[in-house]
Amino acid sequence: MRSSREHWIESNVENEDHKKLLLNVCKVYNKLIESDEISTEDIVPIVDSAKIKHMDVWVNGAYFLWNLSVKFDVAREVRISVTSGHPFR
């Protein structure tokens, strides 16, 4: 079953490359948000999408990263690092 975010992406993102990327990132997010623990490596696709300069991609990537940072310290540390202008990797 598609999440509401996946449905929104399918309906609203016109660029097929962006849509494919975001649907993949959405699957990663859906898996991670249900986890008890995540690593920095696990969130690489989400961080990478949050850094892309196309608005439809970075807005969704940032949304996923923000939500993960509420639950996981590692995501919070990465979010703070990225938004402070520090390199992630």
KATA-V174955 format. One record per backbone hydrogen bond with DSSP energy under -0.5 kcal/mol. CO is the residue of the C=O (numbers start at 1). NH is the residue of the N-H. E is the energy in kcal/mol with one decimal. If there is no record, write none. Layout:
BEGIN
CO;NH;E
CO;NH;E
END
This chain:
BEGIN
3;7;-2.4
4;8;-2.3
5;9;-2.6
6;10;-2.7
7;11;-2.2
8;12;-2.4
9;13;-2.2
12;14;-0.8
15;19;-2.7
16;20;-2.5
17;21;-2.3
18;22;-2.9
19;23;-2.5
20;24;-1.9
21;25;-2.5
22;26;-2.7
23;27;-1.8
24;28;-2.0
25;29;-2.8
26;30;-2.9
27;31;-1.9
28;32;-2.6
29;33;-3.1
30;34;-0.7
32;35;-1.7
39;43;-1.0
40;43;-0.7
41;44;-1.0
43;47;-2.7
44;48;-2.9
45;49;-1.8
46;50;-2.0
47;51;-1.0
48;51;-0.6
49;52;-0.9
53;55;-0.6
54;57;-1.5
54;58;-2.4
55;59;-2.3
56;60;-0.6
57;61;-2.7
58;62;-2.8
59;63;-2.0
60;64;-2.4
61;65;-2.5
62;66;-2.8
63;67;-2.3
64;68;-2.3
65;69;-2.1
66;70;-1.0
67;70;-0.6
67;71;-0.9
68;71;-0.5
68;72;-2.9
72;76;-1.9
73;77;-2.8
74;78;-2.1
75;79;-2.7
76;80;-2.5
77;81;-2.2
78;82;-3.0
79;83;-2.7
80;84;-1.1
81;86;-2.3
82;85;-1.3
END
